[in-house]
Amino acid sequence: MVTGTENHSPHRRNYAVMTLGWICVLLGLAILAGGVWLILLGGSWYYAPAGLGLMLTGLMLNWHRMDAVWIYGLTWLGTAIWAYWEVGTDWWAQLPRMLAPTLILILVLICIPALRRR
């Protein structure tokens, strides 16, 4: 019989948070690797730190730490600054640079209640 206390255990893992964490880790690794390659080719230095920030966010999500929110917030802010530096206020040019990072930001922010419970 289920008593209802099993779902409120402080050691219970939130699999949605962990899934987002692993997605961030894998995307971060790919972006970091591509960013390092771009640096070696003399290209943009944006992608390597952005990939590292996304990867660290994923690790913190998997460890259920609130640091994930702060790390990704800084990563998103860096992305916004880079996007503005690259294309200015052109909304259509900003859209492909900011859409995915903003969607990830929303998902990370949705995780806050689960992260606070730990």
FENRARA-V584708 format. One record per pair of residues at least 12 apart in sequence whose C-alpha atoms are under 6 Angstrom apart, sorted by the first residue. I is the first residue (numbers start at 1). J is the second residue. If there is no record, write none. Layout:
i->[I & I]
j->[J & J]
//
This chain:
i->[18 & 21 & 21 & 21 & 22 & 24 & 24 & 24 & 25 & 25 & 28 & 28 & 28 & 28 & 31 & 32 & 32 & 32 & 35 & 35 & 36 & 50 & 53 & 57 & 57 & 64 & 66]
j->[62 & 58 & 61 & 62 & 58 & 54 & 55 & 58 & 55 & 58 & 51 & 52 & 54 & 55 & 51 & 48 & 51 & 52 & 47 & 48 & 48 & 75 & 75 & 71 & 72 & 115 & 115]
//
